[in-house]
């Protein structure tokens, strides 16, 4: 027990030392960088169950393989040719309507909303530190209140229905804990975006498993990365 306390104290001293000496205010100069945002949710919102078969080919022409990634990978839909497809699609649409997902997303993030501006500052800082890297695109969807973020190759997929504000009544109706709802704010999207990048860039080693000190150091590293990308964002 004493050994654990000593290790924790040492870790806290290291973190405090980093806080005192780190300088996150860098000169960005004329660095310009943007994150491409693809509003898939806007097109998908207009589809009715009656028109799904005629619309899917048009969406595939526009969005390519992302349509299958969304339908099968996120919504867990069977292939359109199967008998269960329409049943599950109708259930998904009904669920979203019951809990006001599409209407609330449309009001919070209208189709002309400049979502990309939220990522602008972080993108410029990322290009400062990693000038040769390419930032993944952002795709926005409605997932029926599933996960907030779905990372994939070259993109980070956001469920906008999980960023409707901590006080959104439906979150309470769905039984989502308050500590989780605190993160369901619009301002958390760039934080979750760069956290996802950090976790891919610095994957957790097997040595971190079941090791409190290693986990603390790893999470501190992620926080340091986030602070470097968004120095003006609150630590919380």
Buried (B, 14 or more C-beta within 10 A) or exposed (E): EEEEEEEEEEBEEEBEEEEEEEEEEEEEEEBEBEBEBBBBBBBBBEBEBEEBEEBBEEBEEEBEEBBBBBBEEBBEBBEBEEEEBBEBBBEBBEEBEEBBBBEBBBEBBEEEBEBEEBBBBBBBBBBBEEEEEEBBBBBBBBBBBBEBBBBBEEBBBBBBBBBBEBEBEBBEEEEBEEEEBEBBBBEBBBBBBBBBBBBEEEEBEEEBEEEEEBEBBBEBEBBBBBBBBBBEBEEE
